[in-house]
Amino acid sequence: MKERVTSGVMLVAILIAIVFFNDSFPLALNIAIAVVSALAVYEIIKALGLANRWFLLFPSLIAAVAVQFLTVEHANLIIYSAYTACVFGSMLQYHREVTFREVAVVYSMVVMIPLALQTIVLVRGLSENHGMFYALICVFAAWIPDAGAFFVGKAFGKHKLCPEISPKKTVEGFVGGIVTNIVIIQLAGWFFSAVFYGGERHVNALSLLLIGLFGALLSVLGDLSFSLIKRSCHIKDFGNVLPGHGGILDRFDSVIFTAPFVYLVTLVLPMVP
């Protein structure tokens, strides 16, 4: 419990530092997301028992990092075209060491994880003045319901949500996480409006409501999906980078599902009109 809270505080502190240095060093966000993306890809490859397959590992890490910096038009197409040729070319060369099924799983994860996390960088570019607020919401919309579910479930949880996949999750915690997310996301919008604009410019309550509600649902979907992957790989955590949480992927699995949704909602209904 203490380790979990300490790790959570450290992650929030890093995010605040990135926000603080956004004007003077905007690449800080790109670097942070690139590191998270690379570590997440490494953890999934290690969980699959393929970390010693350098011909899969190195191209995957390079692609995961490059995506977070090359955000110009068609950059992703170029990166993944090169990645595809490299990985499948290597499979032909080393077909005795790796199966098509293993390559397919790695390939799908290296496409999904970096591109999903890239939306945190992309959402910042939707507004020159409010971009970092949007980026923070991408992350908090995934972390807040997890924290809410943890504390509510610990206090009131009785009915198991998905006992075969995640035995500790409860229905009460699930509901508590949704309510917590809706309330805190709305409060975050109010705080942003009051502090940065003195209440003269209001946030879009409907946009924040959608993000709070569906962000919580997607957060649970992401958490359970990667829990299922861990069970398939017969591991408890993806790593031990974050005491109390496990690996980077254990902390950002829900963000991978939530961030793209926040980006899409913000495109249609900007959080700050």
C-alpha positions in Angstrom: 0.0 0.0 0.0 2.7 2.5 1.0 4.9 1.6 -2.0 1.9 1.9 -4.3 1.1 5.4 -3.0 4.7 6.5 -3.2 5.1 5.3 -6.8 1.9 7.1 -7.7 3.1 10.4 -6.1 6.4 10.1 -8.0 4.6 9.6 -11.4 2.3 12.6 -10.7 5.4 14.7 -9.7 7.0 13.8 -13.1 3.9 14.8 -14.9 3.8 18.2 -13.1 7.4 18.7 -14.0 6.7 18.1 -17.6 3.8 20.6 -17.5 6.1 23.2 -15.7 8.8 22.9 -18.4 6.4 22.7 -21.4 7.1 26.3 -22.6 10.8 26.2 -22.1 11.4 22.5 -23.1 8.3 21.1 -25.0 10.2 18.0 -26.0 10.1 16.8 -22.4 6.6 15.3 -23.1 7.8 13.6 -26.2 10.9 12.2 -24.4 8.7 10.9 -21.4 6.2 9.2 -23.7 9.1 7.7 -25.8 10.6 6.2 -22.7 7.3 4.9 -21.5 6.6 3.5 -24.9 10.0 1.8 -25.3 9.8 0.3 -21.8 6.2 -1.0 -22.3 7.2 -2.6 -25.6 10.3 -4.2 -24.0 8.2 -5.5 -21.1 5.7 -7.2 -23.5 8.4 -8.7 -25.5 10.1 -10.0 -22.3 6.8 -11.4 -21.1 6.5 -13.4 -24.3 10.0 -14.8 -23.7 11.5 -13.1 -26.8 13.8 -10.5 -25.2 16.8 -12.5 -26.5 15.5 -12.3 -30.1 17.5 -9.1 -31.0 16.1 -9.1 -34.5 12.6 -8.5 -33.0 13.6 -6.4 -30.0 15.8 -3.7 -31.5 13.5 -2.8 -34.5 10.5 -2.8 -32.1 12.2 -0.4 -29.6 13.4 1.9 -32.4 9.8 2.1 -33.9 8.3 2.7 -30.4 10.6 5.7 -29.8 10.6 7.1 -33.4 6.8 7.4 -33.4 6.8 9.8 -30.5 9.1 12.3 -32.3 8.2 12.1 -36.0 4.7 13.5 -35.9 4.8 15.0 -39.4 2.3 13.9 -42.1 2.7 10.3 -43.2 5.6 9.7 -40.6 3.8 6.8 -39.0 3.3 5.2 -42.4 7.0 5.5 -43.1 8.0 4.2 -39.7 5.8 1.2 -39.7 6.5 0.3 -43.3 10.2 0.1 -42.5 9.4 -1.8 -39.3 7.2 -4.3 -41.2 9.9 -4.9 -43.8 12.5 -5.3 -41.1 10.6 -7.7 -38.8 9.2 -9.9 -41.5 12.5 -9.9 -43.3 14.2 -11.0 -40.1 11.5 -13.7 -39.6 12.5 -15.2 -43.0 16.2 -15.2 -42.0 15.6 -16.6 -38.5 12.5 -18.7 -39.1 14.0 -21.5 -37.0 14.2 -19.3 -33.9 10.8 -17.6 -34.0 7.3 -18.6 -35.1 4.9 -16.5 -37.1 2.5 -16.4 -34.2 5.2 -14.9 -32.0 6.0 -12.3 -34.6 2.4 -11.5 -35.1 1.8 -10.9 -31.4 4.9 -8.7 -31.1 4.0 -6.8 -34.3 0.5 -6.0 -33.1 1.7 -4.8 -29.7 4.4 -2.6 -31.3 1.7 -1.0 -33.4 -0.9 -0.6 -30.7 1.1 0.6 -27.7 3.3 3.4 -29.3 0.4 4.7 -31.4 -2.0 4.8 -28.5 0.5 6.6 -26.3 1.3 9.0 -29.2 -2.2 10.5 -28.8 -1.0 12.1 -25.6 1.6 14.0 -27.7 -0.9 14.7 -30.4 -3.7 16.0 -28.1 -1.3 18.6 -26.8 -1.0 20.0 -30.4 -4.8 20.5 -30.6 -4.5 23.8 -28.6 -1.5 26.1 -28.1 -3.0 27.4 -24.8 -4.7 24.3 -23.4 -2.7 21.4 -24.9 -1.0 20.3 -21.7 -4.3 20.3 -19.8 -5.6 18.0 -22.5 -2.5 15.8 -22.2 -2.9 15.6 -18.4 -6.6 14.6 -18.8 -5.5 11.7 -21.1 -3.4 10.2 -18.3 -5.6 11.1 -15.3 -8.8 9.8 -17.0 -7.1 6.4 -16.8 -5.4 6.7 -13.4 -8.2 8.3 -11.4 -10.7 5.4 -11.8 -8.0 2.9 -11.0 -7.2 4.7 -7.7 -10.9 5.2 -7.0 -11.7 1.5 -7.6 -8.7 0.5 -5.4 -9.8 2.5 -2.4 -13.6 1.9 -2.7 -13.1 -1.8 -3.4 -10.8 -2.1 -0.4 -13.4 -0.5 1.8 -16.7 -1.9 0.4 -15.8 -4.5 -2.1 -17.7 -7.8 -1.8 -18.7 -8.9 -5.3 -16.0 -10.0 -7.7 -15.9 -8.3 -11.1 -13.8 -10.8 -13.1 -12.4 -13.3 -10.6 -10.7 -15.5 -13.2 -8.8 -12.6 -14.7 -8.3 -10.1 -11.9 -9.4 -11.6 -8.5 -9.0 -8.3 -6.6 -11.3 -6.3 -8.7 -14.9 -5.9 -7.4 -18.2 -4.5 -8.7 -18.3 -2.0 -5.9 -14.8 -0.8 -6.8 -15.7 -0.6 -10.5 -18.7 1.6 -9.7 -16.6 3.7 -7.3 -13.9 4.2 -10.0 -16.5 5.5 -12.5 -18.1 7.9 -10.0 -14.6 9.1 -8.8 -13.5 9.7 -12.3 -16.5 11.7 -13.3 -16.4 13.9 -10.2 -12.6 14.5 -10.2 -12.4 15.2 -14.0 -15.2 17.8 -13.6 -13.3 19.3 -10.6 -10.1 19.4 -12.6 -11.9 21.4 -15.3 -13.3 23.8 -12.8 -9.9 24.2 -11.2 -8.3 24.9 -14.6 -10.9 27.5 -15.4 -10.7 29.2 -12.0 -6.9 29.3 -11.7 -5.8 30.0 -15.3 -8.7 32.1 -16.5 -10.2 33.5 -13.2 -13.5 31.8 -14.1 -13.9 34.0 -17.2 -13.5 31.0 -19.6 -15.4 27.9 -18.9 -14.6 24.3 -19.8 -17.0 22.0 -21.7 -18.8 20.1 -19.0 -20.3 17.6 -21.6 -16.8 16.8 -23.0 -15.5 16.2 -19.5 -18.5 14.1 -18.6 -18.0 11.8 -21.6 -14.3 11.5 -20.8 -15.0 10.8 -17.1 -17.6 8.1 -17.8 -16.3 6.3 -20.8 -12.7 6.9 -19.8 -13.3 4.9 -16.7 -14.9 2.1 -18.7 -12.0 2.0 -21.1 -9.5 2.1 -18.2 -11.0 -1.1 -16.8 -11.0 -2.6 -20.3 -7.4 -1.9 -20.7 -6.5 -3.1 -17.2 -8.3 -6.4 -17.6 -7.0 -6.9 -21.2 -3.4 -6.7 -20.1 -4.2 -8.8 -17.0 -5.3 -11.5 -19.4 -2.1 -11.2 -21.3 -0.1 -11.6 -18.1 -2.1 -14.7 -17.2 -1.4 -16.1 -20.7 2.3 -15.4 -20.1 2.1 -16.9 -16.6 3.5 -13.8 -14.9 2.2 -11.6 -12.0 3.6 -8.2 -13.2 5.3 -7.0 -16.4 8.2 -5.8 -14.3 9.3 -4.2 -11.1 10.2 -0.6 -12.1 7.4 0.9 -10.0 7.2 -0.6 -6.5 3.6 -1.5 -5.6 2.5 -1.3 -9.3 4.9 -3.5 -11.1 6.3 -2.5 -14.5 5.6 0.5 -16.7 3.0 -1.5 -18.6 1.2 -2.3 -15.4 0.7 1.4 -14.8 0.1 2.5 -18.4 -2.1 -0.4 -19.7 -5.3 1.6 -19.0 -3.8 4.8 -20.5 -3.2 2.8 -23.8 -7.0 2.4 -24.1 -8.1 5.8 -22.6 -5.8 8.3 -24.3 -7.0 7.7 -27.9 -10.6 8.1 -26.7 -9.8 11.4 -25.0 -8.0 12.6 -28.2 -11.1 11.7 -30.3 -13.5 13.4 -27.9 -11.3 16.5 -27.8 -11.3 16.7 -31.6 -15.1 16.8 -31.7 -15.9 18.5 -28.4 -12.8 20.5 -27.2 -12.6 20.5 -23.4 -11.9 24.3 -23.5 -14.1 25.8 -26.3 
